[in-house]
Amino acid sequence: MKGTAGDTAAVNAPTASASSASSASSPGAPGADGLARPRAQGIRLVRTAAELRDTAAQSATARPRPQPQPRATVMTMGALHAGHAALVRTARERVGPDGLVVVTVFVNPLQFGPSEDLDRYPRTLDADLRVAEEAGADVVFAPSVEEIYPGSSGEGPGPQVRVAAGPMGERFEGAYRPGHFDGMLTVVAKLLHLTAPDISLYGQKDAQQLALIRRMVRDLDFPVEIVGVPTVREPDGLALSSRNRYLSPAERESALALSRGLFAARDALPGGGADAALAAARAVLEGAARLEPPLTVDYLALIDPVDFTELTTRTADGPGTAPEESSEAVLAVAARVGNTRLIDNITLPLGALR
């Protein structure tokens, strides 16, 4: 889960991500499952659902007054950076000093396609513990594949019953990554059950993921509030992503066209409407396609953030095209540079698109 409609008022992040800290902590004693427990001061690392339940129960009974303890969950695939830290800080603010903040670290095999980067996806648990603790987390839940999907290995079939994203998960990212959103929703549903939060927080960078999680929670009556947190960017505008570490300096320069194109669209919007905004973004992206290495665009689209259908440029306020539950639209882009695929988006006021 990624960490996750972009927000142009995103917080700037330091150039070096928090996950780049050296991994210096030594393993602790093995737990009941035989797995070593890295030491972390002030934060609890748990590996199993049983440990998670025990930790939550101990936290609740330690409160000065017997009352419900608000709980927040931040789901990640690890390799934590400043964007994840922003999610954890927001979670802490929402539940207060007496609440429980749980960060999950699980590289979910179900949401990776056969040609995607499951094997090389970064695993940096010691560094993740430090980032989570500094941002205000109480617990890191880092289960094995077997713990989440009993009876399956990392190469195995996984669960027999899964959540289907439906047509909403077949557009845009779903078209380029078939089955990705089914795998994502399946693990999110499971982790919501296991962590039992009052609120769960996701990054707005992964706008389609956020929209699908909100829809699943609404359609299936999960008793949880879903909170989107603004995209965190590097000082030069590049949206933070665990995959940014794959980029060479030249590839990173090409990748900057994603955010520059979005910002050009935002700047062209007043007085020009959707056509001018899209044209400005395309001009930047087409320029990046001539760079070395080139940027190859998968899509650039103006999207309804509620159901992730594309809004037409000329009838954004016409029947069947305007979002019924939002005053904003999402301008989303996905592109590849080298072997790395990146996504980004910003929100635009719907009224200005007319």
GILIN-V588561 format. One record per residue. RES is the residue in one small letter. PSI is psi in degrees with one decimal (* if undefined). Layout:
res=RES psi=PSI
res=RES psi=PSI
//
This chain:
res=m psi=141.8
res=k psi=115.2
res=g psi=170.0
res=t psi=*
res=a psi=121.9
res=g psi=161.9
res=d psi=121.0
res=t psi=-7.7
res=a psi=30.4
res=a psi=154.3
res=v psi=135.5
res=n psi=142.4
res=a psi=156.7
res=p psi=152.9
res=t psi=-41.5
res=a psi=126.1
res=s psi=157.4
res=a psi=-25.9
res=s psi=-3.9
res=s psi=0.2
res=a psi=147.2
res=s psi=150.1
res=s psi=92.7
res=a psi=-14.2
res=s psi=144.1
res=s psi=155.8
res=p psi=149.0
res=g psi=-164.2
res=a psi=149.2
res=p psi=148.9
res=g psi=-172.2
res=a psi=-25.5
res=d psi=3.9
res=g psi=0.2
res=l psi=139.3
res=a psi=148.4
res=r psi=104.7
res=p psi=142.1
res=r psi=140.3
res=a psi=125.5
res=q psi=126.9
res=g psi=1.2
res=i psi=146.2
res=r psi=126.6
res=l psi=123.5
res=v psi=149.2
res=r psi=-18.2
res=t psi=159.9
res=a psi=-36.6
res=a psi=-43.6
res=e psi=-39.2
res=l psi=-44.8
res=r psi=-42.2
res=d psi=-42.8
res=t psi=-43.4
res=a psi=-40.8
res=a psi=-42.1
res=q psi=-39.2
res=s psi=-40.7
res=a psi=-41.6
res=t psi=-18.9
res=a psi=-7.8
res=r psi=146.7
res=p psi=-28.8
res=r psi=137.1
res=p psi=93.3
res=q psi=159.9
res=p psi=136.8
res=q psi=117.7
res=p psi=142.3
res=r psi=137.5
res=a psi=143.4
res=t psi=134.2
res=v psi=115.9
res=m psi=131.4
res=t psi=167.1
res=m psi=20.4
res=g psi=-164.4
res=a psi=49.4
res=l psi=140.4
res=h psi=-170.6
res=a psi=-25.6
res=g psi=-42.9
res=h psi=-40.3
res=a psi=-36.7
res=a psi=-37.7
res=l psi=-44.0
res=v psi=-41.5
res=r psi=-41.2
res=t psi=-39.5
res=a psi=-44.9
res=r psi=-41.7
res=e psi=-38.3
res=r psi=-37.4
res=v psi=-11.1
res=g psi=175.1
res=p psi=-23.2
res=d psi=-3.0
res=g psi=173.1
res=l psi=123.7
res=v psi=118.7
res=v psi=128.0
res=v psi=126.0
res=t psi=139.3
res=v psi=105.6
res=f psi=117.4
res=v psi=104.9
res=n psi=110.1
res=p psi=-22.7
res=l psi=-20.8
res=q psi=12.2
res=f psi=132.7
res=g psi=171.1
res=p psi=-32.0
res=s psi=10.8
res=e psi=-176.2
res=d psi=40.9
res=l psi=-47.4
res=d psi=-34.2
res=r psi=2.6
res=y psi=131.3
res=p psi=135.8
res=r psi=112.3
res=t psi=59.1
res=l psi=-43.0
res=d psi=-46.0
res=a psi=-37.0
res=d psi=-39.5
res=l psi=-41.3
res=r psi=-43.5
res=v psi=-46.6
res=a psi=-43.6
res=e psi=-46.2
res=e psi=-29.8
res=a psi=-11.3
res=g psi=14.9
res=a psi=152.3
res=d psi=-36.0
res=v psi=138.6
res=v psi=120.9
res=f psi=108.0
res=a psi=77.4
res=p psi=161.8
res=s psi=167.7
res=v psi=-40.2
res=e psi=-35.0
res=e psi=-40.8
res=i psi=-40.5
res=y psi=78.1
res=p psi=138.4
res=g psi=3.3
res=s psi=151.4
res=s psi=179.1
res=g psi=-24.8
res=e psi=-4.8
res=g psi=-173.5
res=p psi=-19.0
res=g psi=-164.7
res=p psi=146.7
res=q psi=-31.1
res=v psi=125.2
res=r psi=163.0
res=v psi=129.7
res=a psi=129.3
res=a psi=-19.2
res=g psi=-166.5
res=p psi=-32.8
res=m psi=-26.4
res=g psi=5.0
res=e psi=-5.4
res=r psi=158.0
res=f psi=-110.5
res=e psi=-38.3
res=g psi=-31.5
res=a psi=-33.9
res=y psi=-19.8
res=r psi=73.0
res=p psi=132.6
res=g psi=-11.3
res=h psi=-47.8
res=f psi=-27.9
res=d psi=-45.4
res=g psi=-39.4
res=m psi=-48.2
res=l psi=-34.1
res=t psi=-46.6
res=v psi=-34.1
res=v psi=-43.8
res=a psi=-43.9
res=k psi=-44.2
res=l psi=-31.1
res=l psi=-41.4
res=h psi=-44.5
res=l psi=-38.0
res=t psi=-18.8
res=a psi=56.5
res=p psi=160.2
res=d psi=-35.7
res=i psi=151.0
res=s psi=135.2
res=l psi=140.8
res=y psi=150.5
res=g psi=142.8
res=q psi=-12.2
res=k psi=-38.1
res=d psi=71.9
res=a psi=-39.1
res=q psi=-38.8
res=q psi=-46.7
res=l psi=-43.5
res=a psi=-39.9
res=l psi=-39.1
res=i psi=-43.4
res=r psi=-41.0
res=r psi=-41.6
res=m psi=-44.9
res=v psi=-39.8
res=r psi=-48.0
res=d psi=-34.4
res=l psi=8.0
res=d psi=45.1
res=f psi=134.1
res=p psi=65.0
res=v psi=147.7
res=e psi=129.3
res=i psi=127.3
res=v psi=126.4
res=g psi=137.2
res=v psi=135.1
res=p psi=148.8
res=t psi=137.8
res=v psi=134.0
res=r psi=153.5
res=e psi=162.5
res=p psi=-28.0
res=d psi=1.9
res=g psi=-15.4
res=l psi=127.4
res=a psi=134.4
res=l psi=137.6
res=s psi=145.6
res=s psi=-23.0
res=r psi=-8.9
res=n psi=-27.9
res=r psi=-16.9
res=y psi=-18.9
res=l psi=133.6
res=s psi=166.0
res=p psi=-40.9
res=a psi=-40.0
res=e psi=-37.5
res=r psi=-38.4
res=e psi=-40.8
res=s psi=-38.8
res=a psi=-22.9
res=l psi=-16.6
res=a psi=-24.6
res=l psi=-55.7
res=s psi=-36.4
res=r psi=-37.8
res=g psi=-42.2
res=l psi=-43.0
res=f psi=-33.5
res=a psi=-39.2
res=a psi=-44.9
res=r psi=-42.3
res=d psi=-28.9
res=a psi=-12.4
res=l psi=-48.5
res=p psi=120.5
res=g psi=-19.1
res=g psi=-23.1
res=g psi=-168.6
res=a psi=-40.0
res=d psi=-45.5
res=a psi=-38.6
res=a psi=-47.0
res=l psi=-38.1
res=a psi=-39.9
res=a psi=-42.0
res=a psi=-43.8
res=r psi=-37.4
res=a psi=-42.3
res=v psi=-44.4
res=l psi=-37.6
res=e psi=-34.1
res=g psi=-39.5
res=a psi=-24.3
res=a psi=-17.2
res=r psi=-0.4
res=l psi=171.4
res=e psi=111.6
res=p psi=152.6
res=p psi=154.2
res=l psi=127.1
res=t psi=115.4
res=v psi=130.0
res=d psi=-45.8
res=y psi=153.9
res=l psi=120.1
res=a psi=149.1
res=l psi=122.6
res=i psi=144.6
res=d psi=118.7
res=p psi=-11.8
res=v psi=-48.4
res=d psi=1.7
res=f psi=41.0
res=t psi=151.8
res=e psi=136.4
res=l psi=131.8
res=t psi=149.0
res=t psi=-25.0
res=r psi=-17.2
res=t psi=41.6
res=a psi=-20.9
res=d psi=17.8
res=g psi=175.4
res=p psi=132.2
res=g psi=2.1
res=t psi=-26.3
res=a psi=138.4
res=p psi=132.4
res=e psi=-22.9
res=e psi=11.4
res=s psi=146.2
res=s psi=6.5
res=e psi=160.3
res=a psi=159.1
res=v psi=127.3
res=l psi=111.5
res=a psi=146.6
res=v psi=144.5
res=a psi=138.7
res=a psi=162.8
res=r psi=142.0
res=v psi=123.3
res=g psi=-129.2
res=n psi=11.3
res=t psi=133.4
res=r psi=130.1
res=l psi=151.6
res=i psi=157.7
res=d psi=164.8
res=n psi=163.2
res=i psi=160.8
res=t psi=144.6
res=l psi=142.8
res=p psi=130.0
res=l psi=-38.2
res=g psi=-34.0
res=a psi=-12.9
res=l psi=-10.8
res=r psi=*
//
